[in-house]
Amino acid sequence: MTDADHGSGARRRGRPPRTESAGTRDRILVAAREEFSERGYEKTSVRGIAKAAGVDSALVHHYFGTKEQVFEAAISVAFAPALNAPAAIADGPLDGVGERLTRFIFGVWENPTTRTPLLAIIRSAVNNEAAAAVFRRLIAAQLLRRIAGQLDLPDAELRAELAAAQLVGCAMLRYVIKVEPLASVDLEQIVRRVAPVVQGHLTGP
Amino acid sequence: MTDADHGSGARRRGRPPRTESAGTRDRILVAAREEFSERGYEKTSVRGIAKAAGVDSALVHHYFGTKEQVFEAAISVAFAPALNAPAAIADGPLDGVGERLTRFIFGVWENPTTRTPLLAIIRSAVNNEAAAAVFRRLIAAQLLRRIAGQLDLPDAELRAELAAAQLVGCAMLRYVIKVEPLASVDLEQIVRRVAPVVQGHLTGP
């Protein structure tokens, strides 16, 4: 608390190595997220990330490994709160799960802090197989499979994916391609039409 | 017929200028489609397309204009049959339009000849605003708006877009990101679940 009040440059020398190391790690992750968001996966290099973070490339490799691993780490951090949400989404009455998932996904997209890394991951995943693999691990395995796990139905994974497909497609057309009228229409109007579809995929006959 | 049988190199000199010009134009479009598919929109240049087609860059500009216009022309040609389909889709009983649209879109994706340019347009549209504008004009205006036009409902455009969102999302997860089990599941199983959703968006309450 007192350290923070002194500003970022204060008492540098007195800081224990553990904290210094955590600070460097975070700085690399922030730089990585910005580089991947701005340039896309293919044009981003570990060297460029290191430069933006003000460290040596070797340190980036030391902390995270390959470019793919830096990408996965940066995305994981950006989505940490989102990836902890599935339990809360599947919590509560099952007949409201469609609306909760729909509101959660659109909430991530409407928030500029999470929209930027999400755009980065989609741009990268569409263009690059390594980035697509990260997308599959994070979104599919961590988010969809957890929701499917709560459904307790034989074809739960396919159901969760078809529900996700409706939401991914809406996000693509509204936020990425910006097709009108979908890009400008009031969010509540979309939720009203999409939530029952998501619900139907998840729990319908 | 006889000319074609003689092979592509035969009787070059005897060909009338009109045909020669059409041949060059087509060759540029084929080269453009391949370049855009392989490299994506941003990394493709008019110069690279001209080189692949064996012509001068000036000729590409002469026939088509800017890179964006070459892109639009190449995509339009690739999708000419698809873009003429909306009438047929909206034709017939309205309660089968969801299944007809669903089968049509998956048909385009399952066919390697149309899948490649479609992947190119999606990769490009996700990464580049000029390419996204082409996507909006071609897919949204030509395909969705025509289907909406046949529905004769007040919010027909939004309905068509939400239906398209379900299909776009399925295509993203099945063909682009390749999330399992959706990527490998039998197409008929998807159609059985998705067609009623598309129908609901288009004609439901």
Interface residues (C-beta under 8 A of the other chain):
Chain A: G40 I122 R123 A125 V126 N127 A132 F135 R136 I139 A140 L144 E157 L158 E161 L162 A164 A165 Q166 L167 V168 G169 C170 M172 L173 V176 I177 K178 V179 E180 P181 L182 V185 Q189 I190 R193 V194 V197 G200 H201
Chain B: G40 I122 R123 A125 V126 N127 A132 F135 R136 I139 A140 L144 E157 L158 E161 L162 A164 A165 Q166 L167 V168 G169 C170 M172 L173 V176 I177 K178 V179 E180 P181 L182 V185 Q189 I190 R193 V194 V197 G200 H201
